[in-house]
Amino acid sequence: MTITHIEIYRFSIPMEPFTIATGTLSHAQNVFIRVHTDAGFYGVGECSAFPMIVGETQDTCLVMAREFARLWKGKDALDIEARLNELHSFTAGNTTIKSAFDNALFDIAAKNASLPLYQFLGGEKRTVESDITIGIAGHHTMALKALDFKASGANILKVKLGKNAVEDVERIKQIREAVGPAMKIRIDANQGWTFNEAVFALQSIAQYNIEFCEQPMRTWYDDRQPELMQLSPVKIMADESVYNHHDARKQINAGACHYINIKMAKSGGIYEAKKIHDVAASYGIPCMMGGMLESRIALSAKLHFVYASPNIRFYDMDTCKLGHLVDPCIGGAIYDGYHLTIEDAPGIGADADEAFLADCERFTI
């Protein structure tokens, strides 16, 4: 099946400002692509650039997308491994935009097989309940936000920390007092703490029944993660420390994490995400499905992947609930409160709204 041309869209989604330890975003800097084939159908892919984490911007993604499209034009869309290896040979990194191209190939392959993607991947549907994220703000503001989420039916809170360890402890104290003992609380420091701050914060907040902490320190302190593991009463999840299955193996062998967060923007898509999942599973290390600020298009691809990945036990799949002011997706995954479901359409089962695309900058290769 030959790739005839590829459409690339600047897929900017306006949103309420969202703050984490490394910065604030006022819109989702996404890119959407359609990989067209001579079979008469196309595959879709979407990625969300998070420059302060992955080092890619929407503009760098758009530039690389045009380079990738030139590499693929006229090639076999069903040879997924060969197509992805072409991208890796062309450039190191750039995993965010690679993930959109990866997802589009898997969409094509599943459509060609007339199967929903999760069935193409050998999975089956199961219950998926997402957490909901509270961005960094003042103590009182965050506690009120937690109460709002509880009232809306949320059972799991993910709280962004990492600005100031002493204040972070107070943030968690007030949130736990506000919501009571029943809600699960997990935290994400987004590499915001030093080693000593991480020890202080994790030992101080353990009394508030914290499920786990994502990425407490910068990746350049990975060598100190095993020591932190010994001192922390809170379980540790590796996020930015794991981009690929080699990172996963090193973290696990070093005794540096209890869990691993898989994100398409880090792994470069489903192909490598499956390798991370399988390595972690072989060591008995559960994983979480995470994300950046994707719309329901990429969310749908992630849900299919979750259905096919039994070692994913935690779900941070609230990206579309984090203040998106527009929904540019048709079809695809839907939220029932904080539970996710999807219809059994072929492929990913989601696409972009043509009315939204009409206002997007577009490139065709």
C-alpha positions as CSV (number, residue, x, y, z in Angstrom):
1,M,0.0,0.0,0.0
2,T,1.7,3.2,-1.2
3,I,1.8,6.5,0.6
4,T,0.6,9.1,-2.0
5,H,0.8,12.3,0.0
6,I,0.7,13.6,3.6
7,E,-1.3,16.6,4.9
8,I,0.2,18.4,7.9
9,Y,-1.8,20.9,10.1
10,R,-0.9,23.5,12.7
11,F,-3.4,22.2,15.2
12,S,-3.5,24.9,17.9
13,I,-6.2,24.3,20.5
14,P,-7.0,27.3,22.8
15,M,-7.1,26.5,26.4
16,E,-7.2,28.0,29.9
17,P,-3.6,28.6,31.2
18,F,-2.1,25.5,32.7
19,T,0.9,25.6,35.0
20,I,3.4,22.9,35.9
21,A,6.9,23.2,37.6
22,T,8.6,24.0,34.3
23,G,6.2,26.5,32.8
24,T,2.7,27.7,31.7
25,L,0.9,27.0,28.5
26,S,-2.1,29.0,27.2
27,H,-2.8,26.8,24.2
28,A,-2.1,23.2,23.1
29,Q,0.7,23.3,20.6
30,N,-0.4,20.3,18.6
31,V,0.2,19.0,15.0
32,F,-2.3,16.9,13.1
33,I,-1.4,14.8,10.1
34,R,-3.2,12.6,7.5
35,V,-1.1,10.0,5.7
36,H,-3.0,9.3,2.4
37,T,-2.6,6.0,0.5
38,D,-3.5,4.6,-2.9
39,A,-6.0,2.3,-1.1
40,G,-8.4,5.2,-0.9
41,F,-8.2,5.9,2.8
42,Y,-5.8,7.7,5.1
43,G,-4.4,7.3,8.6
44,V,-4.5,10.1,11.2
45,G,-2.0,11.1,13.8
46,E,-1.7,13.9,16.4
47,C,1.0,15.0,18.7
48,S,1.2,17.7,21.4
49,A,4.5,19.6,21.8
50,F,5.6,20.3,25.3
51,P,8.9,22.2,24.8
52,M,9.8,22.5,28.5
53,I,9.7,18.7,28.8
54,V,10.5,17.1,25.4
55,G,12.3,20.0,23.8
56,E,10.1,20.3,20.7
57,T,7.8,23.1,19.8
58,Q,4.9,23.2,17.4
59,D,7.1,24.9,14.9
60,T,9.9,22.3,15.1
61,C,7.3,19.6,14.8
62,L,5.9,21.2,11.6
63,V,9.4,21.5,10.1
64,M,10.3,17.9,10.9
65,A,6.9,16.7,9.7
66,R,7.6,18.0,6.2
67,E,11.0,16.3,6.2
68,F,9.4,13.0,7.4
69,A,6.6,13.3,4.7
70,R,9.3,13.5,2.0
71,L,11.0,10.4,3.3
72,W,7.7,8.4,3.2
73,K,6.1,9.6,0.0
74,G,5.9,6.6,-2.4
75,K,6.8,4.1,0.3
76,D,4.8,1.1,1.7
77,A,2.5,2.3,4.5
78,L,2.1,-1.2,5.9
79,D,5.8,-1.8,6.6
80,I,5.6,0.1,9.9
81,E,9.0,-1.0,11.2
82,A,10.8,0.2,8.0
83,R,9.0,3.5,7.9
84,L,9.8,4.3,11.5
85,N,13.4,3.2,11.1
86,E,13.7,5.8,8.3
87,L,12.6,8.5,10.7
88,H,15.1,7.3,13.3
89,S,17.9,7.2,10.8
90,F,17.1,10.7,9.6
91,T,17.1,12.3,13.0
92,A,17.8,11.4,16.7
93,G,15.0,12.4,19.1
94,N,12.1,14.4,17.8
95,T,9.9,11.8,19.5
96,T,6.8,14.1,19.7
97,I,6.3,14.5,15.9
98,K,7.4,10.9,15.3
99,S,4.5,9.8,17.5
100,A,2.0,11.4,15.1
101,F,3.5,9.6,12.1
102,D,3.6,6.3,14.1
103,N,-0.1,6.6,15.0
104,A,-1.1,7.3,11.4
105,L,0.6,4.1,10.3
106,F,-1.1,2.0,12.9
107,D,-4.4,3.6,12.0
108,I,-3.8,2.6,8.3
109,A,-2.8,-0.9,9.3
110,A,-5.9,-1.4,11.4
111,K,-8.2,0.1,8.8
112,N,-6.7,-2.2,6.2
113,A,-7.5,-5.2,8.5
114,S,-11.0,-3.7,9.1
115,L,-10.4,-3.8,12.8
116,P,-10.5,-1.3,15.6
117,L,-6.9,-0.6,16.6
118,Y,-7.1,-2.3,19.9
119,Q,-8.2,-5.5,18.2
120,F,-5.5,-5.2,15.6
121,L,-3.0,-4.9,18.5
122,G,-4.5,-8.0,20.1
123,G,-6.3,-6.3,23.0
124,E,-9.7,-6.2,24.5
125,K,-11.8,-3.5,26.2
126,R,-11.6,-3.0,29.9
127,T,-12.6,-0.4,32.5
128,V,-10.4,2.7,32.2
129,E,-10.8,5.5,34.8
130,S,-8.6,8.6,34.4
131,D,-7.3,10.8,37.1
132,I,-7.8,14.6,36.8
133,T,-4.9,17.0,37.2
134,I,-4.6,20.1,39.4
135,G,-2.1,22.6,38.1
136,I,0.2,24.5,40.4
137,A,-1.5,27.5,42.2
138,G,-1.9,28.8,45.7
139,H,-2.8,26.3,48.5
140,H,-6.3,27.5,48.9
141,T,-7.0,27.6,45.1
142,M,-5.7,24.1,44.6
143,A,-7.8,22.8,47.5
144,L,-10.9,24.4,46.1
145,K,-10.1,22.9,42.7
146,A,-9.9,19.5,44.3
147,L,-13.3,20.0,45.9
148,D,-14.7,20.9,42.5
149,F,-13.3,17.8,40.9
150,K,-14.6,15.6,43.7
151,A,-18.1,17.1,43.3
152,S,-17.9,16.3,39.5
153,G,-17.4,12.6,40.3
154,A,-13.6,12.3,40.2
155,N,-12.0,9.6,42.3
156,I,-8.4,10.2,41.5
157,L,-6.5,13.4,41.7
158,K,-3.1,14.1,40.2
159,V,-1.5,17.1,41.8
160,K,1.3,19.1,40.1
161,L,4.1,20.1,42.5
162,G,7.7,21.1,42.2
163,K,7.9,24.8,42.6
164,N,8.8,24.9,46.4
165,A,9.1,21.9,48.5
166,V,7.8,23.5,51.8
167,E,4.8,25.0,50.0
168,D,4.2,21.7,48.2
169,V,3.8,19.9,51.5
170,E,1.2,22.5,52.5
171,R,-0.6,22.2,49.2
172,I,-1.0,18.4,49.7
173,K,-2.0,18.9,53.4
174,Q,-4.8,21.3,52.4
175,I,-6.0,19.2,49.5
176,R,-6.2,16.0,51.6
177,E,-8.0,17.9,54.4
178,A,-10.5,19.3,51.8
179,V,-11.3,16.1,50.0
180,G,-11.1,13.6,52.9
181,P,-9.5,10.2,53.0
182,A,-11.3,8.3,50.2
183,M,-9.9,10.1,47.1
184,K,-6.7,8.8,45.7
185,I,-4.0,11.4,45.4
186,R,-0.9,11.0,43.2
187,I,1.6,13.8,42.7
188,D,3.9,14.9,39.9
189,A,6.9,17.1,40.7
190,N,7.9,17.4,37.0
191,Q,11.6,17.3,38.0
192,G,11.1,20.3,40.2
193,W,13.0,19.2,43.4
194,T,16.6,18.7,44.3
195,F,17.5,15.5,46.0
196,N,17.3,17.1,49.5
197,E,14.0,18.8,48.7
198,A,12.6,15.5,47.3
199,V,13.6,13.6,50.5
200,F,11.9,16.3,52.6
201,A,8.8,16.6,50.6
202,L,8.2,12.9,50.2
203,Q,8.8,12.1,53.8
204,S,6.5,15.0,54.9
205,I,3.6,14.2,52.6
206,A,3.6,10.4,53.1
207,Q,1.2,10.9,56.0
208,Y,-1.5,12.1,53.5
209,N,-1.7,8.7,51.8
210,I,-0.1,9.5,48.5
211,E,-0.3,6.8,45.8
212,F,3.0,7.7,44.1
213,C,5.2,10.6,43.0
214,E,6.2,11.1,39.3
215,Q,9.7,12.2,38.5
216,P,10.7,14.1,41.7
217,M,14.1,15.2,40.3
218,R,15.8,16.3,37.1
219,T,17.0,13.4,35.0
220,W,20.6,14.4,35.6
221,Y,20.0,13.1,39.1
222,D,19.0,9.7,37.9
223,D,22.1,8.3,39.6
224,R,20.6,9.4,42.9
225,Q,17.2,7.9,42.3
226,P,18.0,4.5,43.9
227,E,19.1,6.4,47.1
228,L,15.9,8.4,47.0
229,M,13.9,5.1,46.6
230,Q,15.4,3.9,49.9
231,L,14.5,7.1,51.7
232,S,11.1,7.8,50.3
233,P,8.0,6.3,52.0
234,V,6.1,7.3,48.8
235,K,6.5,5.1,45.7
236,I,8.3,6.6,42.7
237,M,7.2,6.7,39.1
238,A,9.8,7.4,36.4
239,D,8.5,9.8,33.7
240,E,11.1,12.0,31.9
241,S,13.8,9.5,32.8
242,V,12.2,6.9,30.5
243,Y,11.8,7.7,26.8
244,N,12.4,4.2,25.4
245,H,12.8,0.6,26.4
246,H,16.5,1.0,27.0
247,D,15.8,3.8,29.5
248,A,13.2,1.5,31.1
249,R,15.6,-1.3,31.5
250,K,18.3,0.9,33.0
251,Q,15.9,2.5,35.5
252,I,14.6,-0.9,36.6
253,N,18.0,-2.6,36.8
254,A,19.2,0.4,38.9
255,G,16.4,0.0,41.3
256,A,15.3,3.6,40.5
257,C,11.5,3.3,40.2
258,H,8.5,1.4,41.2
259,Y,6.4,2.4,38.2
260,I,6.9,3.9,34.7
261,N,4.9,6.5,32.9
262,I,4.5,5.8,29.1
263,K,3.8,8.8,26.9
264,M,3.6,8.8,23.1
265,A,5.4,12.1,22.9
266,K,8.4,10.5,24.7
267,S,8.4,7.1,23.1
268,G,7.7,8.3,19.5
269,G,4.5,6.4,19.3
270,I,2.9,2.9,19.8
271,Y,5.7,0.9,18.4
272,E,8.3,1.9,21.0
273,A,5.6,2.3,23.7
274,K,4.9,-1.4,23.3
275,K,8.6,-2.2,23.9
276,I,8.6,-0.1,27.1
277,H,5.4,-1.8,28.3
278,D,6.9,-5.3,27.6
279,V,10.2,-4.6,29.3
280,A,8.4,-3.3,32.4
281,A,6.0,-6.2,32.4
282,S,8.9,-8.7,32.3
283,Y,10.2,-7.1,35.6
284,G,6.8,-6.8,37.2
285,I,6.9,-2.9,37.0
286,P,3.4,-1.6,36.4
287,C,3.0,1.4,33.9
288,M,0.8,4.4,33.5
289,M,-0.6,5.8,30.3
290,G,0.2,9.5,30.3
291,G,0.1,12.4,27.9
292,M,0.7,16.1,27.1
293,L,-2.2,18.2,25.9
294,E,-3.6,16.1,23.1
295,S,-7.1,16.3,21.8
296,R,-9.4,13.3,21.6
297,I,-7.7,12.2,18.4
298,A,-4.4,11.2,20.1
299,L,-6.4,10.2,23.2
300,S,-8.2,7.6,21.1
301,A,-4.9,6.1,20.0
302,K,-3.8,6.0,23.6
303,L,-7.0,4.3,24.7
304,H,-6.6,1.6,22.0
305,F,-3.0,1.1,23.2
306,V,-4.2,0.7,26.8
307,Y,-6.8,-1.9,25.8
308,A,-3.9,-3.9,24.3
309,S,-1.5,-3.4,27.2
310,P,-2.4,-5.2,30.4
311,N,0.6,-4.0,32.3
312,I,-0.8,-0.4,32.1
313,R,-2.5,-0.1,35.5
314,F,-2.8,3.7,36.0
315,Y,-4.5,6.1,33.6
316,D,-3.5,9.8,33.4
317,M,-5.7,10.4,30.4
318,D,-7.4,13.7,31.3
319,T,-5.7,15.8,28.6
320,C,-8.9,17.0,27.0
321,K,-10.3,18.0,30.4
322,L,-7.4,20.3,31.2
323,G,-9.1,23.5,29.9
324,H,-9.4,22.9,26.2
325,L,-11.8,25.5,25.0
326,V,-12.5,23.8,21.6
327,D,-13.0,20.1,20.8
328,P,-11.5,19.6,17.2
329,C,-12.3,15.9,17.1
330,I,-15.1,13.9,15.5
331,G,-15.7,10.3,16.6
332,G,-13.1,8.8,18.9
333,A,-12.9,8.3,22.6
334,I,-15.5,9.7,24.9
335,Y,-15.6,10.5,28.6
336,D,-18.4,9.2,30.8
337,G,-17.4,11.2,33.8
338,Y,-13.8,10.2,34.2
339,H,-14.3,6.8,32.5
340,L,-13.2,6.3,28.9
341,T,-14.9,4.3,26.1
342,I,-14.7,4.2,22.4
343,E,-16.9,2.7,19.6
344,D,-15.6,-0.2,17.5
345,A,-14.9,1.7,14.3
346,P,-11.9,0.6,12.1
347,G,-8.5,2.0,13.0
348,I,-8.2,4.7,15.6
349,G,-11.8,5.7,15.0
350,A,-11.2,9.4,15.3
351,D,-10.6,12.3,12.9
352,A,-10.4,16.1,12.9
353,D,-13.4,18.3,12.4
354,E,-13.2,19.8,8.9
355,A,-14.6,23.1,10.2
356,F,-11.7,23.3,12.7
357,L,-9.1,22.3,10.0
358,A,-10.4,25.1,7.7
359,D,-8.8,27.7,10.0
360,C,-5.5,25.7,10.5
361,E,-2.3,26.4,8.6
362,R,-1.8,23.4,6.3
363,F,1.2,21.9,4.3
364,T,0.8,19.1,1.8
365,I,3.8,16.9,0.8
